[in-house]
């Protein structure tokens, strides 16, 4: 990989409801045209597009990086705080490898 290469590591696709408009195949083809060695998918709270993204990237010779933009918030996902108390933070998570940590063998 060239030392001056660039890869998008925070990117929302059509699977990020209300926040992403980029189609997986179009994103991958654009990254390939730009000479990017890799590109990541980091849709909001979902991994629905990961398989399509992975297949499309590999087909174009680009390293696919699977990720997600997670929400960090106090309380439960079932809480419905009032607008001024609705505190949410976003955390972009990228998979480094296929190692699974913290699983039960039972």
Buried (B, 14 or more C-beta within 10 A) or exposed (E): EEEEEEBBBEBBBBBBEEEBEBBBBEBBBBBBEEEBBBBBBBBBBEBBBBEBBBBBBEEBEBBBBBBBBBEEBEEEEEEEEEEEEEEEEEEEEEBEEEEEEEEEEE
